[in-house]
C-alpha cells in the first residue's frame, strides 16, 4: 500500500512538472537578487474602489458598459475587453497587469489575466507571511538548484544527496526529503513584500535539486 501511495504522489508531481507553467525557473548555482514571477490572477473590484495597487477605479455600469476611471480619464469597457496597467506600487517592485473584463454589475467588476512581478534586491527572511493584503498574486512555481544554492526567494538551500534523501539547509525541522515530499516556507522578500511557498521535491541527485509547487506573493500597499 505504501509504495502505491508513493507512486501516486510522484505521478502527481510529474504531472505538475509537465502541465504547470513556471512562475520562476532557475538552473544555476548562483543565488538571485532579482525575482521575476508571471502569475495568473483573478480580481474583483467593488464599485467605487481602486484596482488594488493601481490608479484604476471602477465607477459603475451603464447599459452594456463598465465605466472605469483610469487616472483622470473614463474608459468604457465591455466583456472581453482588455484592462492593462504597469507601475511600481512599492519601492523595488514593478508590476505589469494584463487583464480582461469577464463580468460586471452595478456593484462589482471582475477581471482575469496575468500579473508580472519583478522584485529587486531581495533579502529573504523567514517569518509569518502577511496574508490580509488586497494585493495578492498566486501561481505555479518550478525551480532547479545546483548543490549549495538557495531555493529562490527562500532561506532554504540544497546541501546534496545523502542516504536519507535530499538534505536541506536553513530548515528547523528534519532536513531530509525524498521525491514527492513537501517543502514549506514563508516570509519576506524585501520590505512590504511577503511570500509563501508550498513545494514538493520532483527530483534530486548529487548535482542539484528540482522542486515544483505554488507561490503566493502579497504586497503591503
C-alpha positions in Angstrom: 0.0 0.0 0.0 2.8 2.4 0.9 4.7 2.0 -2.4 1.4 2.6 -4.2 0.8 5.9 -2.4 4.3 7.0 -3.1 3.9 6.2 -6.8 0.7 8.2 -6.8 2.4 11.2 -5.2 5.3 11.0 -7.6 2.9 10.8 -10.6 1.1 13.9 -9.3 4.5 15.7 -9.0 5.5 14.6 -12.5 2.2 16.0 -13.9 2.9 19.3 -12.2 6.3 19.5 -13.9 4.7 18.8 -17.3 1.5 20.8 -17.0 2.1 23.8 -14.9 3.7 27.0 -16.2 6.7 28.0 -14.1 6.5 31.3 -12.1 10.2 31.3 -12.0 12.7 28.6 -13.1 16.4 28.6 -12.4 19.2 26.1 -13.1 22.2 27.7 -11.6 24.4 27.7 -8.5 24.0 31.4 -8.2 21.6 32.9 -5.7 19.5 35.6 -7.5 19.0 39.2 -6.2 16.1 39.8 -8.5 13.0 37.6 -8.8 10.5 37.6 -11.7 7.1 36.0 -11.5 4.4 35.7 -14.0 1.2 34.6 -12.2 -2.4 34.1 -13.2 -4.8 36.4 -11.3 -8.5 36.9 -10.7 -9.5 40.2 -9.2 -12.9 41.5 -8.1 -13.2 45.3 -7.7 -16.2 46.7 -5.7 -17.8 49.8 -7.2 -16.1 53.0 -6.1 -12.9 51.1 -5.3 -9.4 51.1 -6.9 -8.0 48.0 -8.6 -5.5 47.3 -5.7 -2.2 48.9 -6.1 -3.1 50.9 -9.2 -4.8 54.2 -10.2 -7.7 52.4 -11.9 -11.1 52.8 -10.2 -14.4 51.1 -11.1 -17.2 53.6 -11.0 -20.2 51.5 -12.1 -22.1 50.2 -15.1 -24.3 51.9 -17.7 -26.2 49.7 -20.1 -23.6 47.3 -21.6 -20.6 49.4 -20.5 -18.4 49.0 -17.4 -17.3 52.5 -16.6 -13.7 52.6 -15.4 -11.7 55.7 -14.3 -8.0 55.3 -15.4 -6.2 58.3 -13.8 -8.5 61.2 -14.7 -10.0 59.6 -17.9 -13.1 57.4 -18.2 -12.9 54.2 -20.2 -16.0 52.3 -21.3 -15.3 48.6 -21.3 -17.4 45.5 -22.3 -17.0 41.8 -21.5 -13.8 40.5 -23.1 -12.1 44.0 -23.3 -8.6 44.4 -22.1 -7.6 46.4 -19.0 -3.8 46.7 -18.6 -1.6 48.6 -16.1 2.1 48.8 -15.2 3.8 50.7 -12.4 5.7 50.4 -9.1 3.3 50.1 -6.2 6.2 49.6 -3.9 9.9 50.6 -3.9 11.8 47.9 -5.7 8.7 46.2 -7.1 7.5 46.6 -10.7 4.1 45.1 -11.6 2.6 44.6 -15.1 -1.1 43.6 -15.2 -2.6 42.2 -18.4 -6.3 41.7 -17.6 -9.6 41.1 -19.3 -13.1 42.1 -18.2 -15.1 38.9 -17.7 -18.1 40.2 -15.7 -19.5 43.4 -14.2 -22.6 44.6 -12.4 -23.6 47.8 -10.8 -21.8 46.7 -7.6 -18.6 45.0 -8.8 -16.1 44.4 -11.7 -14.4 41.0 -12.3 -11.1 40.7 -14.1 -8.9 37.8 -15.1 -5.4 37.7 -16.6 -1.8 37.7 -15.6 0.4 39.7 -13.3 4.1 40.0 -13.9 6.2 41.0 -10.9 9.8 42.0 -10.9 11.2 42.2 -7.3 14.7 43.8 -7.0 17.3 43.5 -4.2 15.6 40.6 -2.4 16.8 39.6 1.1 14.6 36.7 2.2 13.7 36.5 5.9 11.7 33.6 7.3 8.7 34.9 9.3 4.9 34.7 9.3 3.7 36.0 5.9 1.2 38.8 5.7 -2.0 37.2 4.4 -4.5 40.0 4.6 -3.3 42.4 1.9 -5.7 43.2 -1.1 -2.8 42.8 -3.4 -2.1 39.1 -3.7 -0.8 37.0 -6.7 -0.5 33.2 -6.7 0.5 30.6 -9.2 2.7 27.7 -10.1 6.4 27.6 -9.5 9.3 25.3 -10.6 12.9 25.7 -9.5 16.1 23.9 -10.3 19.0 24.5 -7.9 22.6 23.3 -8.0 24.1 21.9 -4.8 24.8 24.8 -2.4 22.2 27.2 -3.9 19.1 28.5 -2.3 15.5 27.9 -3.5 15.0 31.3 -5.0 13.1 33.7 -2.6 13.7 31.5 0.5 16.3 30.8 3.1 16.4 27.1 2.2 19.4 25.7 0.5 20.2 22.3 -1.2 23.0 20.6 0.6 23.3 17.5 -1.6 22.2 13.8 -1.9 22.5 11.6 1.2 21.4 8.1 2.1 18.5 9.7 4.0 17.4 11.8 1.0 17.9 15.3 -0.3 19.4 17.4 2.5 18.1 20.9 3.0 19.8 23.7 4.8 18.1 26.5 6.6 15.2 24.4 8.0 14.3 24.0 11.6 12.8 20.5 11.3 14.1 17.2 9.9 16.3 18.3 6.9 15.9 15.3 4.6 13.3 14.9 1.9 12.5 12.1 -0.6 11.0 12.6 -4.0 7.4 13.7 -3.6 8.0 15.2 -0.1 6.8 18.7 0.8 8.8 21.8 1.5 7.1 24.8 3.1 8.5 28.4 3.5 7.0 31.8 4.3 8.5 35.2 5.0 9.5 38.5 3.5 11.4 39.0 0.2 12.1 42.7 0.9 10.2 45.4 3.0 6.5 45.2 2.2 6.7 42.0 0.1 5.6 38.7 1.6 5.7 35.3 0.1 4.6 31.8 0.8 5.9 28.7 -0.9 4.3 25.3 -1.0 6.7 22.9 -2.9 7.4 19.3 -3.4 10.6 17.5 -4.4 10.4 16.4 -8.0 13.9 15.1 -8.5 17.4 15.3 -6.9 20.9 13.9 -7.4 24.4 14.8 -6.3 24.4 17.8 -8.6 21.1 19.5 -7.9 17.5 19.6 -6.7 14.3 20.3 -8.6 11.1 21.3 -6.9 7.6 22.2 -8.1 4.5 23.7 -6.4 2.9 27.1 -5.8 4.0 30.5 -4.7 1.8 33.3 -3.3 3.1 36.9 -3.1 1.4 39.7 -1.1 2.3 43.4 -1.4 1.7 45.7 1.6 0.5 48.8 -0.2 
